[in-house]
């Protein structure tokens, strides 16, 4: 259940968008996120990257990343709600990172 308002979320997104250097973003993420939350984001990043760039079953991705199938399914469900144009941009950027 979400406990924040859309306005609060937009304020946070705007704050993050204003920090364009990698160093600033790194510092900002350390201020706002605990080590566990950062680990969660890295895992989600790997999941989304695998879902977008690999043509393998979700169970295989779960095995490779050593995460539960439920986490893979959660990432997959979010991607299903993502607009195709943005998904394409994300896919291209994540391929560049590999």
C-alpha positions, 0 to 999 in steps of 0.5 A: 500500500502506498503511503505517499501522495503523488505530489510527494513522489513528484517532488522526490523525482524532481530532486533526483532529476536535478542531480545529473552528475554520477557523483551527485546521484551516488551521494543522493542515493546514499542519503536516501537509501539504506544499504539494504535498499541499495542492494534491492535496487541493484537486484531489481536492476539486474532482473529488469536488465535480464528480462529486457535483454535475455531471451530466456525463461524467467526461471532461468533468470531466477537461477542465474541471479539467485533470486526467487521467481516471485521477484522476477515476476514482480519485475516482469509485471512492472515491465508489462505496465511500462509504455513500449517506447520507454521500454525500448529506451530502457532496453537500449541503455541497459544493453550499453551497460553490459 
